[in-house]
Amino acid sequence: MARTRLYLSIGGSLVALLMSSTAWAQQQVVRFLHNETDPPSIEFFNNAIKAFEAENPDIHIEMEAVSTDGRLQKVLASINTKTMPEIFKVLPEERFEFARKGYLVPLDDMVDEIGRDDYVAGSLVPVEGKIYDVPYTLGNYGVLWQREDFLKAKGVSTPKTWDELLAGAEALTGEDGNFGFLFPAGKNRMTGIFLSQMIWGAGGTYFDKDLNVTFDNPGTVKALTFLRDIAKFSPRGIGSYSYGDMINVYLTGKIGLDIYAPRLIANAAANTPDLFKNTIADNMPVGPSGVAVKFVNANSFALSSETVGSKNVEAARKFLKFIVTGERLRDFSLTVHPHLIPPLKGVQEDVIKLGAAQTLGGREEISRIAFDTSNALDFESEAGAQFKDGAVIRSGVVNPYIGSIVARDIPAQVVQRVVLQGEDPAAAAAWGQQRMQAIVDDLKKK
């Protein structure tokens, strides 16, 4: 009898082992690449993956988080070797080229399941009539952060125009080591973002609605002239500044005014409570066009196609929908409040109220300014935009060329020629026009 029980025990163990091995062999692996590297964001994704895998034991998620700069290198290398992860962070200016080359899987069915009308206007961008990426957050780079105590001490009011911003920056710069203003001038995408806001605020665009390069325009010259003038009241290190510097230098407590994304105030609240208490928010000052134009872009995830090495597309689609909707979207947005703006209107109000209470000491006005994405453009949507009666009017044209221009840091190089090398703004605008036209001409040959 004992021997029989032993056989049964061994047999049962073998069956269980075989069943486990079979399940393991049938498990689908979904590779997931993103650049949300803040510890709270990583914790969110780890928890979301754990919950998803519990509901879907046949799917295993392999996550890789890289820096913003490292993401592009990883994506390009994976495309070349046809080893792309199933889900990856895609930038707006990459969308058109990747979709056109067949690297992405259309996601219209998913968008309709989620609710197309619930997405914030402009956050869904079709390529030839199809949606290829689903936004998970909006980034707003047009918030004016101010040291309220500095303003009061110098008798300076919140700047509402460029002239007032320049005067305020001068007044707040002193022998005490404080600087009135902060902006990026490194050879990077962030400098291109900042320059773009200024060009649009001055009434210019990179392209017209017919996709002709129009970078050499009065608005660009005005923007570059302004940056040249206000650089006198900025730290000397701006020539290398990128995303993180716009926050970290402000957190030193030596900066009076800073136009940047809401991640700044999230970091201030978490790390420098006294500085946080003395920081107030407003919309960025109005430019010569009569409009304060924010750079707002959707941060999106896309599904890569089998063409570039994706293996488990349907399993990836299931996980993607899981993390960009409902409670997961709300919880992710709360990890770095108010920086992570949910693209679904039905989620925003909960995030504003919960986030302000949990992160900002109840200062809901900061959340609402951060979540104001009106009068905004991004690289892909700016072609042919007009600025009338205090509002941005989009042309509706999606630009397939701008991605290659930004990837080569042409806008940033234009800024450096003026701010670091002392070149005349008109000459720098002409150089930028020439370089951009050469890129477009080359792309049209392919």
Helices and strands as residue ranges (DSSP letters): H 2-26, E 28-34, H 39-55, E 59-65, H 68-81, E 87-90, H 92-100, H 108-114, G 116-118, E 133-140, E 143-147, H 148-154, H 162-172, E 179-182, H 189-201, H 218-230, G 231-233, G 236-240, H 243-248, G 250-252, E 255-260, H 263-271, H 273-277, E 279-283, E 294-303, G 306-308, H 313-323, H 326-333, H 345-359, H 364-370, E 376-377, E 386-388, E 391-393, H 402-407, H 410-419, H 425-445
